[in-house]
Amino acid sequence: MLHQTAVIVGYLASVLLGISLMMNDDLKFRWINAFGCLFFIVYGFMIKAFPIVLTNGFLLLINVYYLFKIYRTTEDLELIEFNGNEKLVHKFFEFYKKDIHQLFPDFLNEDKDNNLRFLVLRDLVIATIFIAELKEDGTAVIKLNYTVPKYRDDKVGKFILNKENNFLTGKGVKRIIYESVVSKRYERFLKKMNFKVFETAGNKHFIREV
């Protein structure tokens, strides 16, 4: 019985370490990797393989150190408007073209009706590009709200919707609406950001009052 339990714990540890290596987000990588190391420590004790315990104990301490560092680090976030003609923005679109198309398949950068455009910098690196069409009634219809994989940890979303709320209201935004969302993960993100779900003709719309 003990042998079977040890095998299960060992496999679980291996799976967690494997999953951690697929994470783009450093925070998720550290948490999952730490749990993988923890399970390997338990596994090592169960089969009395102390080199496994020692190695993974050391790796666990490294993960704890970096988790502590991540949570203690204060990032500089800044919102900057753009007009769409900037060379850097075009390079950004070209570099992330495939990923953008997967999340926002209908997005066309040439659309001139998008009159609300800004990007968010994290420590002077472009993390998010936000483009919307602002209607006369104050509804901002999202055309693109794309965050690069490395920064998909909700910080930018909270920064835009909470800290920069005055910027949105100053532009006349009363509500934000996604007319369609193709990614389940993106749907979960919107729900965490307090967007409400409405269904019309079988299509989901996500709306949040500003």
ChimeraX commands (.cxc) that place a marker at each C-alpha (Angstrom):
marker #1 position 0.00,0.00,0.00 radius 0.5
marker #1 position 2.83,2.37,0.93 radius 0.5
marker #1 position 4.62,1.56,-2.33 radius 0.5
marker #1 position 1.50,2.38,-4.40 radius 0.5
marker #1 position 1.03,5.67,-2.55 radius 0.5
marker #1 position 4.67,6.57,-3.10 radius 0.5
marker #1 position 4.34,5.87,-6.82 radius 0.5
marker #1 position 1.27,8.13,-7.04 radius 0.5
marker #1 position 3.05,10.92,-5.14 radius 0.5
marker #1 position 6.08,10.56,-7.41 radius 0.5
marker #1 position 4.00,10.75,-10.57 radius 0.5
marker #1 position 2.08,13.75,-9.23 radius 0.5
marker #1 position 5.35,15.52,-8.46 radius 0.5
marker #1 position 6.60,14.82,-11.99 radius 0.5
marker #1 position 3.38,16.11,-13.54 radius 0.5
marker #1 position 3.51,19.33,-11.50 radius 0.5
marker #1 position 7.11,20.00,-12.49 radius 0.5
marker #1 position 6.24,19.31,-16.12 radius 0.5
marker #1 position 3.28,21.69,-16.01 radius 0.5
marker #1 position 5.39,24.40,-14.36 radius 0.5
marker #1 position 7.81,24.35,-17.29 radius 0.5
marker #1 position 4.93,25.23,-19.64 radius 0.5
marker #1 position 4.00,28.39,-17.72 radius 0.5
marker #1 position 4.72,31.76,-19.32 radius 0.5
marker #1 position 3.87,33.57,-16.10 radius 0.5
marker #1 position 6.81,33.49,-13.68 radius 0.5
marker #1 position 4.49,33.62,-10.65 radius 0.5
marker #1 position 2.54,30.55,-11.75 radius 0.5
marker #1 position 5.78,28.78,-12.64 radius 0.5
marker #1 position 7.18,29.35,-9.16 radius 0.5
marker #1 position 4.02,28.23,-7.33 radius 0.5
marker #1 position 3.50,25.06,-9.38 radius 0.5
marker #1 position 7.19,24.22,-9.36 radius 0.5
marker #1 position 7.27,24.70,-5.58 radius 0.5
marker #1 position 4.41,22.24,-5.09 radius 0.5
marker #1 position 6.17,19.79,-7.41 radius 0.5
marker #1 position 9.30,20.03,-5.28 radius 0.5
marker #1 position 7.22,19.60,-2.13 radius 0.5
marker #1 position 5.66,16.39,-3.46 radius 0.5
marker #1 position 9.10,15.12,-4.48 radius 0.5
marker #1 position 10.31,15.76,-0.92 radius 0.5
marker #1 position 7.42,13.67,0.42 radius 0.5
marker #1 position 8.16,11.02,-2.20 radius 0.5
marker #1 position 11.84,10.97,-1.21 radius 0.5
marker #1 position 10.99,10.43,2.44 radius 0.5
marker #1 position 8.52,7.66,1.54 radius 0.5
marker #1 position 11.10,5.67,-0.42 radius 0.5
marker #1 position 13.99,6.76,1.83 radius 0.5
marker #1 position 15.83,8.41,-1.08 radius 0.5
marker #1 position 17.45,11.30,0.77 radius 0.5
marker #1 position 19.34,12.72,-2.25 radius 0.5
marker #1 position 15.86,13.40,-3.75 radius 0.5
marker #1 position 14.82,15.10,-0.50 radius 0.5
marker #1 position 17.99,17.19,-0.39 radius 0.5
marker #1 position 17.84,18.28,-4.05 radius 0.5
marker #1 position 14.16,19.21,-4.01 radius 0.5
marker #1 position 14.45,20.84,-0.61 radius 0.5
marker #1 position 17.09,23.13,-2.10 radius 0.5
marker #1 position 14.90,23.83,-5.16 radius 0.5
marker #1 position 11.92,24.53,-2.92 radius 0.5
marker #1 position 13.93,27.14,-1.01 radius 0.5
marker #1 position 14.88,28.78,-4.33 radius 0.5
marker #1 position 11.20,28.93,-5.34 radius 0.5
marker #1 position 10.21,30.39,-1.97 radius 0.5
marker #1 position 12.94,33.03,-2.30 radius 0.5
marker #1 position 11.74,34.10,-5.76 radius 0.5
marker #1 position 8.08,34.06,-4.70 radius 0.5
marker #1 position 8.96,36.34,-1.80 radius 0.5
marker #1 position 10.88,38.58,-4.22 radius 0.5
marker #1 position 7.97,38.69,-6.71 radius 0.5
marker #1 position 5.44,39.67,-4.05 radius 0.5
marker #1 position 7.76,42.31,-2.59 radius 0.5
marker #1 position 8.62,43.88,-5.95 radius 0.5
marker #1 position 6.72,47.05,-6.88 radius 0.5
marker #1 position 6.29,47.46,-10.64 radius 0.5
marker #1 position 5.91,50.78,-12.42 radius 0.5
marker #1 position 2.73,50.76,-14.52 radius 0.5
marker #1 position 1.95,53.65,-16.85 radius 0.5
marker #1 position -0.87,54.31,-19.30 radius 0.5
marker #1 position 0.03,56.08,-22.56 radius 0.5
marker #1 position -2.28,57.03,-25.42 radius 0.5
marker #1 position -1.25,56.40,-29.03 radius 0.5
marker #1 position -2.71,57.15,-32.46 radius 0.5
marker #1 position -1.85,53.93,-34.29 radius 0.5
marker #1 position 0.86,55.29,-36.58 radius 0.5
marker #1 position 3.78,54.66,-34.24 radius 0.5
marker #1 position 6.45,52.33,-35.61 radius 0.5
marker #1 position 6.90,50.59,-32.25 radius 0.5
marker #1 position 3.18,49.78,-32.07 radius 0.5
marker #1 position 3.25,48.33,-35.59 radius 0.5
marker #1 position 6.23,46.17,-34.62 radius 0.5
marker #1 position 4.31,45.01,-31.55 radius 0.5
marker #1 position 1.33,43.99,-33.69 radius 0.5
marker #1 position 3.57,42.17,-36.12 radius 0.5
marker #1 position 5.45,40.30,-33.40 radius 0.5
marker #1 position 2.29,39.13,-31.59 radius 0.5
marker #1 position 0.15,38.82,-34.73 radius 0.5
marker #1 position -0.60,35.10,-34.36 radius 0.5
marker #1 position -1.51,35.27,-30.68 radius 0.5
marker #1 position -3.62,38.40,-31.19 radius 0.5
marker #1 position -5.54,36.67,-33.98 radius 0.5
marker #1 position -6.27,33.70,-31.72 radius 0.5
marker #1 position -7.79,35.91,-29.01 radius 0.5
marker #1 position -9.29,38.64,-31.23 radius 0.5
marker #1 position -9.85,37.05,-34.66 radius 0.5
marker #1 position -11.93,39.99,-35.95 radius 0.5
marker #1 position -9.42,42.68,-35.02 radius 0.5
marker #1 position -8.20,44.93,-37.84 radius 0.5
marker #1 position -5.65,47.58,-36.94 radius 0.5
marker #1 position -6.72,49.59,-39.99 radius 0.5
marker #1 position -10.18,50.24,-38.50 radius 0.5
marker #1 position -10.42,54.04,-38.12 radius 0.5
marker #1 position -13.53,53.94,-35.91 radius 0.5
marker #1 position -11.41,52.89,-32.94 radius 0.5
marker #1 position -11.12,56.25,-31.18 radius 0.5
marker #1 position -9.93,55.05,-27.79 radius 0.5
marker #1 position -6.36,53.78,-27.96 radius 0.5
marker #1 position -3.78,53.36,-25.23 radius 0.5
marker #1 position -1.07,51.02,-24.10 radius 0.5
marker #1 position 0.13,50.06,-20.64 radius 0.5
marker #1 position 3.82,49.89,-19.82 radius 0.5
marker #1 position 5.19,47.66,-17.07 radius 0.5
marker #1 position 8.66,48.87,-16.13 radius 0.5
marker #1 position 8.89,50.58,-19.55 radius 0.5
marker #1 position 7.90,47.42,-21.45 radius 0.5
marker #1 position 4.66,47.26,-23.45 radius 0.5
marker #1 position 2.42,44.84,-21.56 radius 0.5
marker #1 position -1.03,45.63,-22.96 radius 0.5
marker #1 position -2.60,47.37,-25.93 radius 0.5
marker #1 position -6.18,48.54,-25.56 radius 0.5
marker #1 position -8.30,49.67,-28.53 radius 0.5
marker #1 position -12.03,50.39,-28.45 radius 0.5
marker #1 position -14.72,52.17,-30.39 radius 0.5
marker #1 position -16.36,54.76,-28.16 radius 0.5
marker #1 position -20.08,55.25,-28.89 radius 0.5
marker #1 position -22.02,58.46,-28.24 radius 0.5
marker #1 position -23.80,56.88,-25.27 radius 0.5
marker #1 position -20.48,56.22,-23.51 radius 0.5
marker #1 position -20.19,52.55,-24.45 radius 0.5
marker #1 position -16.64,51.46,-25.25 radius 0.5
marker #1 position -16.85,48.46,-27.58 radius 0.5
marker #1 position -13.63,46.51,-27.23 radius 0.5
marker #1 position -11.79,45.79,-30.45 radius 0.5
marker #1 position -8.56,44.72,-28.77 radius 0.5
marker #1 position -7.42,44.36,-25.17 radius 0.5
marker #1 position -4.33,42.25,-25.60 radius 0.5
marker #1 position -1.79,41.49,-22.90 radius 0.5
marker #1 position 1.42,39.68,-23.76 radius 0.5
marker #1 position 1.66,36.17,-22.21 radius 0.5
marker #1 position 4.35,37.15,-19.70 radius 0.5
marker #1 position 2.08,39.70,-17.99 radius 0.5
marker #1 position -1.23,37.82,-17.82 radius 0.5
marker #1 position -1.52,38.01,-14.06 radius 0.5
marker #1 position -4.48,40.44,-13.72 radius 0.5
marker #1 position -2.29,43.37,-12.61 radius 0.5
marker #1 position -2.84,45.35,-15.81 radius 0.5
marker #1 position -6.60,44.70,-15.77 radius 0.5
marker #1 position -6.88,45.99,-12.21 radius 0.5
marker #1 position -4.65,48.94,-13.08 radius 0.5
marker #1 position -6.85,50.00,-16.01 radius 0.5
marker #1 position -10.23,49.42,-14.38 radius 0.5
marker #1 position -9.42,50.62,-10.88 radius 0.5
marker #1 position -6.42,52.92,-10.68 radius 0.5
marker #1 position -6.98,54.50,-14.11 radius 0.5
marker #1 position -10.76,54.66,-13.78 radius 0.5
marker #1 position -10.60,58.46,-13.89 radius 0.5
marker #1 position -8.86,58.30,-17.28 radius 0.5
marker #1 position -11.72,56.22,-18.71 radius 0.5
marker #1 position -14.45,58.42,-17.27 radius 0.5
marker #1 position -12.55,61.49,-18.46 radius 0.5
marker #1 position -12.79,60.09,-21.99 radius 0.5
marker #1 position -16.55,59.74,-21.60 radius 0.5
marker #1 position -16.55,55.98,-21.02 radius 0.5
marker #1 position -19.56,54.80,-19.02 radius 0.5
marker #1 position -19.38,51.09,-19.72 radius 0.5
marker #1 position -17.10,48.60,-21.43 radius 0.5
marker #1 position -18.48,45.81,-23.57 radius 0.5
marker #1 position -16.99,42.76,-25.28 radius 0.5
marker #1 position -19.35,41.72,-28.06 radius 0.5
marker #1 position -17.65,38.32,-28.33 radius 0.5
marker #1 position -14.94,36.37,-26.51 radius 0.5
marker #1 position -13.41,33.28,-28.09 radius 0.5
marker #1 position -11.16,32.16,-25.22 radius 0.5
marker #1 position -12.45,30.43,-22.08 radius 0.5
marker #1 position -9.41,31.70,-20.20 radius 0.5
marker #1 position -10.21,35.24,-21.27 radius 0.5
marker #1 position -13.80,34.73,-20.10 radius 0.5
marker #1 position -12.50,33.73,-16.66 radius 0.5
marker #1 position -10.32,36.85,-16.62 radius 0.5
marker #1 position -13.31,39.08,-17.42 radius 0.5
marker #1 position -15.39,37.49,-14.67 radius 0.5
marker #1 position -12.55,38.16,-12.21 radius 0.5
marker #1 position -12.65,41.78,-13.38 radius 0.5
marker #1 position -16.38,41.91,-12.47 radius 0.5
marker #1 position -17.75,41.87,-16.02 radius 0.5
marker #1 position -21.35,40.65,-16.24 radius 0.5
marker #1 position -22.40,38.08,-18.82 radius 0.5
marker #1 position -25.38,38.65,-21.10 radius 0.5
marker #1 position -26.54,36.28,-23.82 radius 0.5
marker #1 position -28.43,37.38,-26.93 radius 0.5
marker #1 position -29.14,35.06,-29.86 radius 0.5
marker #1 position -26.75,32.53,-28.41 radius 0.5
marker #1 position -23.85,35.00,-28.21 radius 0.5
marker #1 position -22.20,36.01,-24.96 radius 0.5
marker #1 position -21.58,39.68,-24.24 radius 0.5
marker #1 position -19.45,40.85,-21.32 radius 0.5
marker #1 position -20.30,44.24,-19.82 radius 0.5
marker #1 position -18.87,46.29,-16.97 radius 0.5
marker #1 position -20.00,49.71,-15.81 radius 0.5
marker #1 position -17.14,52.18,-15.26 radius 0.5
marker link #1:1,2 radius 0.2
marker link #1:2,3 radius 0.2
marker link #1:3,4 radius 0.2
marker link #1:4,5 radius 0.2
marker link #1:5,6 radius 0.2
marker link #1:6,7 radius 0.2
marker link #1:7,8 radius 0.2
marker link #1:8,9 radius 0.2
marker link #1:9,10 radius 0.2
marker link #1:10,11 radius 0.2
marker link #1:11,12 radius 0.2
marker link #1:12,13 radius 0.2
marker link #1:13,14 radius 0.2
marker link #1:14,15 radius 0.2
marker link #1:15,16 radius 0.2
marker link #1:16,17 radius 0.2
marker link #1:17,18 radius 0.2
marker link #1:18,19 radius 0.2
marker link #1:19,20 radius 0.2
marker link #1:20,21 radius 0.2
marker link #1:21,22 radius 0.2
marker link #1:22,23 radius 0.2
marker link #1:23,24 radius 0.2
marker link #1:24,25 radius 0.2
marker link #1:25,26 radius 0.2
marker link #1:26,27 radius 0.2
marker link #1:27,28 radius 0.2
marker link #1:28,29 radius 0.2
marker link #1:29,30 radius 0.2
marker link #1:30,31 radius 0.2
marker link #1:31,32 radius 0.2
marker link #1:32,33 radius 0.2
marker link #1:33,34 radius 0.2
marker link #1:34,35 radius 0.2
marker link #1:35,36 radius 0.2
marker link #1:36,37 radius 0.2
marker link #1:37,38 radius 0.2
marker link #1:38,39 radius 0.2
marker link #1:39,40 radius 0.2
marker link #1:40,41 radius 0.2
marker link #1:41,42 radius 0.2
marker link #1:42,43 radius 0.2
marker link #1:43,44 radius 0.2
marker link #1:44,45 radius 0.2
marker link #1:45,46 radius 0.2
marker link #1:46,47 radius 0.2
marker link #1:47,48 radius 0.2
marker link #1:48,49 radius 0.2
marker link #1:49,50 radius 0.2
marker link #1:50,51 radius 0.2
marker link #1:51,52 radius 0.2
marker link #1:52,53 radius 0.2
marker link #1:53,54 radius 0.2
marker link #1:54,55 radius 0.2
marker link #1:55,56 radius 0.2
marker link #1:56,57 radius 0.2
marker link #1:57,58 radius 0.2
marker link #1:58,59 radius 0.2
marker link #1:59,60 radius 0.2
marker link #1:60,61 radius 0.2
marker link #1:61,62 radius 0.2
marker link #1:62,63 radius 0.2
marker link #1:63,64 radius 0.2
marker link #1:64,65 radius 0.2
marker link #1:65,66 radius 0.2
marker link #1:66,67 radius 0.2
marker link #1:67,68 radius 0.2
marker link #1:68,69 radius 0.2
marker link #1:69,70 radius 0.2
marker link #1:70,71 radius 0.2
marker link #1:71,72 radius 0.2
marker link #1:72,73 radius 0.2
marker link #1:73,74 radius 0.2
marker link #1:74,75 radius 0.2
marker link #1:75,76 radius 0.2
marker link #1:76,77 radius 0.2
marker link #1:77,78 radius 0.2
marker link #1:78,79 radius 0.2
marker link #1:79,80 radius 0.2
marker link #1:80,81 radius 0.2
marker link #1:81,82 radius 0.2
marker link #1:82,83 radius 0.2
marker link #1:83,84 radius 0.2
marker link #1:84,85 radius 0.2
marker link #1:85,86 radius 0.2
marker link #1:86,87 radius 0.2
marker link #1:87,88 radius 0.2
marker link #1:88,89 radius 0.2
marker link #1:89,90 radius 0.2
marker link #1:90,91 radius 0.2
marker link #1:91,92 radius 0.2
marker link #1:92,93 radius 0.2
marker link #1:93,94 radius 0.2
marker link #1:94,95 radius 0.2
marker link #1:95,96 radius 0.2
marker link #1:96,97 radius 0.2
marker link #1:97,98 radius 0.2
marker link #1:98,99 radius 0.2
marker link #1:99,100 radius 0.2
marker link #1:100,101 radius 0.2
marker link #1:101,102 radius 0.2
marker link #1:102,103 radius 0.2
marker link #1:103,104 radius 0.2
marker link #1:104,105 radius 0.2
marker link #1:105,106 radius 0.2
marker link #1:106,107 radius 0.2
marker link #1:107,108 radius 0.2
marker link #1:108,109 radius 0.2
marker link #1:109,110 radius 0.2
marker link #1:110,111 radius 0.2
marker link #1:111,112 radius 0.2
marker link #1:112,113 radius 0.2
marker link #1:113,114 radius 0.2
marker link #1:114,115 radius 0.2
marker link #1:115,116 radius 0.2
marker link #1:116,117 radius 0.2
marker link #1:117,118 radius 0.2
marker link #1:118,119 radius 0.2
marker link #1:119,120 radius 0.2
marker link #1:120,121 radius 0.2
marker link #1:121,122 radius 0.2
marker link #1:122,123 radius 0.2
marker link #1:123,124 radius 0.2
marker link #1:124,125 radius 0.2
marker link #1:125,126 radius 0.2
marker link #1:126,127 radius 0.2
marker link #1:127,128 radius 0.2
marker link #1:128,129 radius 0.2
marker link #1:129,130 radius 0.2
marker link #1:130,131 radius 0.2
marker link #1:131,132 radius 0.2
marker link #1:132,133 radius 0.2
marker link #1:133,134 radius 0.2
marker link #1:134,135 radius 0.2
marker link #1:135,136 radius 0.2
marker link #1:136,137 radius 0.2
marker link #1:137,138 radius 0.2
marker link #1:138,139 radius 0.2
marker link #1:139,140 radius 0.2
marker link #1:140,141 radius 0.2
marker link #1:141,142 radius 0.2
marker link #1:142,143 radius 0.2
marker link #1:143,144 radius 0.2
marker link #1:144,145 radius 0.2
marker link #1:145,146 radius 0.2
marker link #1:146,147 radius 0.2
marker link #1:147,148 radius 0.2
marker link #1:148,149 radius 0.2
marker link #1:149,150 radius 0.2
marker link #1:150,151 radius 0.2
marker link #1:151,152 radius 0.2
marker link #1:152,153 radius 0.2
marker link #1:153,154 radius 0.2
marker link #1:154,155 radius 0.2
marker link #1:155,156 radius 0.2
marker link #1:156,157 radius 0.2
marker link #1:157,158 radius 0.2
marker link #1:158,159 radius 0.2
marker link #1:159,160 radius 0.2
marker link #1:160,161 radius 0.2
marker link #1:161,162 radius 0.2
marker link #1:162,163 radius 0.2
marker link #1:163,164 radius 0.2
marker link #1:164,165 radius 0.2
marker link #1:165,166 radius 0.2
marker link #1:166,167 radius 0.2
marker link #1:167,168 radius 0.2
marker link #1:168,169 radius 0.2
marker link #1:169,170 radius 0.2
marker link #1:170,171 radius 0.2
marker link #1:171,172 radius 0.2
marker link #1:172,173 radius 0.2
marker link #1:173,174 radius 0.2
marker link #1:174,175 radius 0.2
marker link #1:175,176 radius 0.2
marker link #1:176,177 radius 0.2
marker link #1:177,178 radius 0.2
marker link #1:178,179 radius 0.2
marker link #1:179,180 radius 0.2
marker link #1:180,181 radius 0.2
marker link #1:181,182 radius 0.2
marker link #1:182,183 radius 0.2
marker link #1:183,184 radius 0.2
marker link #1:184,185 radius 0.2
marker link #1:185,186 radius 0.2
marker link #1:186,187 radius 0.2
marker link #1:187,188 radius 0.2
marker link #1:188,189 radius 0.2
marker link #1:189,190 radius 0.2
marker link #1:190,191 radius 0.2
marker link #1:191,192 radius 0.2
marker link #1:192,193 radius 0.2
marker link #1:193,194 radius 0.2
marker link #1:194,195 radius 0.2
marker link #1:195,196 radius 0.2
marker link #1:196,197 radius 0.2
marker link #1:197,198 radius 0.2
marker link #1:198,199 radius 0.2
marker link #1:199,200 radius 0.2
marker link #1:200,201 radius 0.2
marker link #1:201,202 radius 0.2
marker link #1:202,203 radius 0.2
marker link #1:203,204 radius 0.2
marker link #1:204,205 radius 0.2
marker link #1:205,206 radius 0.2
marker link #1:206,207 radius 0.2
marker link #1:207,208 radius 0.2
marker link #1:208,209 radius 0.2
marker link #1:209,210 radius 0.2
view
